[in-house]
């Protein structure tokens, strides 16, 4: 069974068609880049998969289920913006996730917190934007999920931290799981991607493996992206 299946999936906000007739079927065990310019529908698709939005038309299924209470137990979601209460400390955020998610690996979280130099007693409201993003990624990747939905996981951190975060992603997820990374930093994430989805104006314009793109097009993902989306 596919971990993610979209059939004629559409989402409209008033007069704006954010997604139009998306057809996708993703198997487990892959790291997938969800790529496209601003306003292409990446965040909308991720929110639909996570049950934060409901479709205007069509369907989305996670491991055969409609997004909801059942899928939250197998989906680990990293939002684009901080979603944790600012009064929490790092340690309290770990406790919160450990209480809420049965698949949370506390030892893994503590190891990443130490490696990234976070302070367990620091409150989120005093953290820099980059430190908040590190904490949220640590919490997200410390779960033993079937599907990871990461919305701009490396957008606000320095290049050295990006390298560690990408290493964290590939070394801390279940090999049978699927990771979807929405990003505009294609050069940084390309080395870890198995497949890519190009979105433009709410439509899938390409879904292919990275190996096929290199073999058939003779281009890197970044080069093909620049060609497809050139102004």
TIZA-243176 format. One record per residue (C-alpha): residue in three letters; z, y, x; residue number from 1. Coordinates in steps of 0.1 Angstrom, whole numbers, plus 5000, padded with zeros to 4 digits. Example, Ala and Ser with C-alpha at 12.3 -4.5 7.8 and 13.67 -1.06 7.14 Angstrom:
2
<pt ala, <5078, 4955, 5123>, 1> <pt ser, <5071, 4989, 5137>, 2> 
END
This chain:
231
<pt unk, <5000, 5000, 5000>, 1> <pt unk, <4992, 5035, 5012>, 2> <pt unk, <5021, 5057, 5021>, 3> <pt unk, <5003, 5088, 5006>, 4> <pt unk, <4976, 5088, 4980>, 5> <pt unk, <4960, 5119, 4964>, 6> <pt unk, <4935, 5115, 4936>, 7> <pt unk, <4917, 5147, 4923>, 8> <pt unk, <4949, 5166, 4933>, 9> <pt unk, <4947, 5202, 4923>, 10> <pt unk, <4972, 5231, 4922>, 11> <pt unk, <4966, 5266, 4907>, 12> <pt unk, <4989, 5296, 4908>, 13> <pt unk, <4977, 5319, 4881>, 14> <pt unk, <4941, 5328, 4890>, 15> <pt unk, <4944, 5314, 4925>, 16> <pt unk, <4931, 5278, 4931>, 17> <pt unk, <4954, 5267, 4960>, 18> <pt unk, <4941, 5231, 4961>, 19> <pt unk, <4910, 5216, 4944>, 20> <pt unk, <4903, 5179, 4938>, 21> <pt unk, <4920, 5166, 4969>, 22> <pt unk, <4912, 5129, 4977>, 23> <pt unk, <4933, 5114, 5004>, 24> <pt unk, <4947, 5080, 5013>, 25> <pt unk, <4969, 5077, 5044>, 26> <pt unk, <4982, 5045, 5058>, 27> <pt unk, <5015, 5040, 5077>, 28> <pt unk, <5019, 5042, 5114>, 29> <pt unk, <4999, 5074, 5121>, 30> <pt unk, <5006, 5110, 5133>, 31> <pt unk, <4983, 5132, 5112>, 32> <pt unk, <4975, 5169, 5119>, 33> <pt unk, <4971, 5190, 5087>, 34> <pt unk, <4950, 5218, 5100>, 35> <pt unk, <4934, 5249, 5085>, 36> <pt unk, <4935, 5287, 5085>, 37> <pt unk, <4962, 5307, 5067>, 38> <pt unk, <4958, 5303, 5029>, 39> <pt unk, <4940, 5270, 5031>, 40> <pt unk, <4966, 5251, 5011>, 41> <pt unk, <4985, 5233, 5038>, 42> <pt unk, <5020, 5243, 5026>, 43> <pt unk, <5011, 5237, 4990>, 44> <pt unk, <4999, 5202, 4998>, 45> <pt unk, <5032, 5194, 5016>, 46> <pt unk, <5053, 5208, 4988>, 47> <pt unk, <5034, 5187, 4963>, 48> <pt unk, <5040, 5156, 4984>, 49> <pt unk, <5077, 5165, 4986>, 50> <pt unk, <5081, 5171, 4948>, 51> <pt unk, <5088, 5208, 4952>, 52> <pt unk, <5057, 5217, 4932>, 53> <pt unk, <5040, 5198, 4904>, 54> <pt unk, <5002, 5193, 4903>, 55> <pt unk, <4980, 5213, 4879>, 56> <pt unk, <4956, 5183, 4879>, 57> <pt unk, <4953, 5149, 4894>, 58> <pt unk, <4980, 5128, 4910>, 59> <pt unk, <4999, 5124, 4943>, 60> <pt unk, <5018, 5091, 4951>, 61> <pt unk, <5042, 5084, 4979>, 62> <pt unk, <5045, 5047, 4986>, 63> <pt unk, <5032, 5042, 4950>, 64> <pt unk, <5057, 5066, 4934>, 65> <pt unk, <5054, 5100, 4919>, 66> <pt unk, <5073, 5125, 4941>, 67> <pt unk, <5109, 5128, 4928>, 68> <pt unk, <5143, 5113, 4933>, 69> <pt unk, <5129, 5080, 4944>, 70> <pt unk, <5107, 5094, 4971>, 71> <pt unk, <5133, 5117, 4986>, 72> <pt unk, <5150, 5086, 5000>, 73> <pt unk, <5119, 5078, 5021>, 74> <pt unk, <5105, 5113, 5028>, 75> <pt unk, <5119, 5136, 5055>, 76> <pt unk, <5108, 5172, 5050>, 77> <pt unk, <5108, 5201, 5075>, 78> <pt unk, <5102, 5233, 5056>, 79> <pt unk, <5085, 5263, 5071>, 80> <pt unk, <5116, 5285, 5066>, 81> <pt unk, <5153, 5278, 5071>, 82> <pt unk, <5167, 5260, 5041>, 83> <pt unk, <5203, 5255, 5054>, 84> <pt unk, <5232, 5276, 5043>, 85> <pt unk, <5239, 5302, 5070>, 86> <pt unk, <5276, 5296, 5070>, 87> <pt unk, <5272, 5261, 5083>, 88> <pt unk, <5277, 5252, 5119>, 89> <pt unk, <5255, 5227, 5138>, 90> <pt unk, <5281, 5200, 5133>, 91> <pt unk, <5285, 5208, 5096>, 92> <pt unk, <5247, 5206, 5091>, 93> <pt unk, <5248, 5171, 5108>, 94> <pt unk, <5276, 5160, 5085>, 95> <pt unk, <5257, 5174, 5055>, 96> <pt unk, <5226, 5153, 5063>, 97> <pt unk, <5247, 5122, 5071>, 98> <pt unk, <5264, 5124, 5037>, 99> <pt unk, <5232, 5131, 5019>, 100> <pt unk, <5208, 5106, 5035>, 101> <pt unk, <5216, 5070, 5040>, 102> <pt unk, <5189, 5067, 5067>, 103> <pt unk, <5203, 5095, 5088>, 104> <pt unk, <5210, 5085, 5125>, 105> <pt unk, <5240, 5106, 5137>, 106> <pt unk, <5238, 5093, 5173>, 107> <pt unk, <5202, 5104, 5175>, 108> <pt unk, <5209, 5138, 5162>, 109> <pt unk, <5238, 5143, 5186>, 110> <pt unk, <5216, 5133, 5215>, 111> <pt unk, <5189, 5158, 5206>, 112> <pt unk, <5214, 5185, 5200>, 113> <pt unk, <5227, 5180, 5236>, 114> <pt unk, <5192, 5178, 5251>, 115> <pt unk, <5181, 5210, 5234>, 116> <pt unk, <5213, 5229, 5243>, 117> <pt unk, <5226, 5236, 5208>, 118> <pt unk, <5262, 5244, 5203>, 119> <pt unk, <5280, 5222, 5177>, 120> <pt unk, <5303, 5250, 5166>, 121> <pt unk, <5277, 5278, 5164>, 122> <pt unk, <5270, 5290, 5128>, 123> <pt unk, <5234, 5291, 5116>, 124> <pt unk, <5237, 5328, 5108>, 125> <pt unk, <5242, 5337, 5145>, 126> <pt unk, <5213, 5315, 5157>, 127> <pt unk, <5180, 5328, 5169>, 128> <pt unk, <5149, 5319, 5149>, 129> <pt unk, <5139, 5293, 5175>, 130> <pt unk, <5173, 5277, 5176>, 131> <pt unk, <5173, 5274, 5138>, 132> <pt unk, <5139, 5257, 5140>, 133> <pt unk, <5152, 5233, 5166>, 134> <pt unk, <5182, 5224, 5144>, 135> <pt unk, <5161, 5218, 5114>, 136> <pt unk, <5137, 5196, 5133>, 137> <pt unk, <5166, 5176, 5148>, 138> <pt unk, <5179, 5169, 5113>, 139> <pt unk, <5145, 5160, 5100>, 140> <pt unk, <5136, 5136, 5128>, 141> <pt unk, <5170, 5119, 5128>, 142> <pt unk, <5162, 5102, 5096>, 143> <pt unk, <5146, 5067, 5095>, 144> <pt unk, <5120, 5078, 5069>, 145> <pt unk, <5087, 5063, 5059>, 146> <pt unk, <5069, 5097, 5057>, 147> <pt unk, <5077, 5129, 5077>, 148> <pt unk, <5063, 5162, 5064>, 149> <pt unk, <5066, 5188, 5091>, 150> <pt unk, <5055, 5223, 5081>, 151> <pt unk, <5049, 5244, 5113>, 152> <pt unk, <5075, 5225, 5134>, 153> <pt unk, <5066, 5244, 5167>, 154> <pt unk, <5056, 5278, 5154>, 155> <pt unk, <5086, 5298, 5166>, 156> <pt unk, <5096, 5282, 5198>, 157> <pt unk, <5086, 5287, 5235>, 158> <pt unk, <5060, 5264, 5252>, 159> <pt unk, <5086, 5244, 5271>, 160> <pt unk, <5106, 5237, 5239>, 161> <pt unk, <5073, 5227, 5222>, 162> <pt unk, <5068, 5200, 5247>, 163> <pt unk, <5102, 5186, 5241>, 164> <pt unk, <5098, 5188, 5204>, 165> <pt unk, <5065, 5170, 5204>, 166> <pt unk, <5080, 5143, 5227>, 167> <pt unk, <5109, 5141, 5202>, 168> <pt unk, <5085, 5136, 5173>, 169> <pt unk, <5066, 5107, 5190>, 170> <pt unk, <5098, 5090, 5203>, 171> <pt unk, <5121, 5093, 5174>, 172> <pt unk, <5102, 5082, 5143>, 173> <pt unk, <5097, 5047, 5129>, 174> <pt unk, <5064, 5034, 5144>, 175> <pt unk, <5055, 5021, 5109>, 176> <pt unk, <5060, 5056, 5094>, 177> <pt unk, <5035, 5084, 5090>, 178> <pt unk, <5041, 5119, 5103>, 179> <pt unk, <5021, 5148, 5089>, 180> <pt unk, <5022, 5180, 5110>, 181> <pt unk, <5010, 5212, 5095>, 182> <pt unk, <5002, 5237, 5123>, 183> <pt unk, <4978, 5262, 5137>, 184> <pt unk, <4988, 5254, 5173>, 185> <pt unk, <4961, 5227, 5177>, 186> <pt unk, <4959, 5225, 5214>, 187> <pt unk, <4997, 5218, 5216>, 188> <pt unk, <4997, 5190, 5191>, 189> <pt unk, <4963, 5174, 5197>, 190> <pt unk, <4976, 5150, 5224>, 191> <pt unk, <4999, 5133, 5199>, 192> <pt unk, <4976, 5131, 5169>, 193> <pt unk, <4959, 5100, 5156>, 194> <pt unk, <4941, 5116, 5127>, 195> <pt unk, <4933, 5151, 5115>, 196> <pt unk, <4927, 5167, 5081>, 197> <pt unk, <4909, 5200, 5079>, 198> <pt unk, <4916, 5221, 5048>, 199> <pt unk, <4896, 5251, 5038>, 200> <pt unk, <4901, 5271, 5006>, 201> <pt unk, <4921, 5242, 4991>, 202> <pt unk, <4895, 5215, 4999>, 203> <pt unk, <4894, 5187, 5024>, 204> <pt unk, <4864, 5194, 5046>, 205> <pt unk, <4871, 5167, 5072>, 206> <pt unk, <4894, 5137, 5075>, 207> <pt unk, <4888, 5116, 5106>, 208> <pt unk, <4905, 5100, 5136>, 209> <pt unk, <4909, 5120, 5167>, 210> <pt unk, <4891, 5092, 5187>, 211> <pt unk, <4861, 5093, 5163>, 212> <pt unk, <4858, 5131, 5167>, 213> <pt unk, <4858, 5128, 5204>, 214> <pt unk, <4833, 5100, 5204>, 215> <pt unk, <4810, 5111, 5176>, 216> <pt unk, <4811, 5149, 5181>, 217> <pt unk, <4818, 5150, 5219>, 218> <pt unk, <4844, 5177, 5212>, 219> <pt unk, <4882, 5180, 5212>, 220> <pt unk, <4899, 5186, 5179>, 221> <pt unk, <4905, 5222, 5189>, 222> <pt unk, <4868, 5227, 5197>, 223> <pt unk, <4857, 5212, 5164>, 224> <pt unk, <4882, 5233, 5145>, 225> <pt unk, <4869, 5265, 5161>, 226> <pt unk, <4834, 5255, 5152>, 227> <pt unk, <4842, 5246, 5116>, 228> <pt unk, <4863, 5276, 5109>, 229> <pt unk, <4845, 5303, 5130>, 230> <pt unk, <4844, 5337, 5114>, 231> 
END
